[in-house]
């Protein structure tokens, strides 16, 4: 099963933590119309991955709002970024199962070519480049969700977020680290089912 990446960008994303997301299956006429229009199809596994990371980003940002009320960030933008960060893999499907970075710039170009504002499209380009000087807290939260969904801890990424939290909230860095660490531990503890959920969907039609 393959679904239009435009449907992924434009449609609602649903949680994969507690309930099975609704599978989006285009009708035959819709598939023909999208092929005629030159719309790229997205592998179902990519759709599953984006749902999983979006779900984690939702939980992460909700808990950050509760724990760090002084933290200012664009939650809607971060959630959009989580739901589209790997969209370039529609053009580089080999990177669904193996390493590679070609999808990052490709995803950014796909989104902007279809009218997505740069401020939202940028996450496709920045989600694996959190040390770049033009990235900020919104980008770092997308990167964090893209790692912690499978319980991967990345110290230099977490250090960036910890330092930002300490600065904007006026607290000691050890304090922001301890709170962030608790949040990430909780998300990681729920990670076992997510790769299995993603693997249920095919890489190709």
Order of alpha helices (4+ residues) and beta strands (2+ residues): beta-alpha-alpha-beta-alpha-alpha-alpha-alpha-alpha-alpha-alpha-alpha
